[in-house]
């Protein structure tokens, strides 16, 4: 009798486990999380915003000119693509054909999928216009925007349409065989500054949480997207402590990656001090809470110091478990990445040659 009970119990457990496994088939965001964690053991990836659209000395022609397809300043400088490419959705909320930086959404769609299919990793940010004033994301003239788009607010219905348009676009990001592309999604970034309508002085902690949750719940629950890995990316701060950080942190159940946007706008010393302080706090917080860590945007505008990458940025990044750093876009008037004809090109090659920096070829088959 005892034996029968033991066998029955074992059978039950095996069935329970297999059914459990079936139900728990890993989602695209979980697989991406594992991939990022495993790549982080090898080093950190190089990323670039808008990499294949235009460069410091060239403008993308989007009229089907195949010579422009896959063109990249990073590729031209070091012989490989960035491991991570970033794209922005600003403008999709109004059904615009081009984003806020004049890149057609059809092109974003194609290049994002192309980068995923060549083995790279992709990330999306969103600089939506101001839904209350009609201004840009940087219009901070009114401090009731967030309040007004939350449920019960005057702009709530309008904002629901905006979220739907973002969702519709994300829904088209699939490979040829119909698989959704895994994407690091990074909304409401730099929220500890007050230059976007969702910034620190523009809404209360509670309103910010409402904003984050509204978008996330819409994408996850209403649209059923499980290919978005959610990144919470405040700006370089220099003064984080747990109490302050937690005020706007969406919560461990809502965030997979903690990022920081960190540019050197002032002196090198100030930048180094603030970044070191922030990464010390954030890496500790991320480790304790089992989160990934990244520098989701960074750079020195127009590379006014041609050795900045290996002399200033790299020694700091080397000390922390970041999975990637993403240099902002190479727009002719404002660039943050390399280009072969710039003095910083040789420094970028040194960065490329370092053992712990990962470009596309380093991650393609991993
Ligand atoms: C900012 C600047 C702007 C751009 C925006 C969104 O940092 O580069 O020129 O429109 O990002 O890409």
Boltz pocket constraint, residues with backbone or C-beta under 6 A from the ligand:
constraints:
  - pocket:
      binder: B
      contacts: [[A, 88], [A, 100], [A, 101], [A, 127], [A, 328], [A, 329], [A, 334]]
      max_distance: 6.0
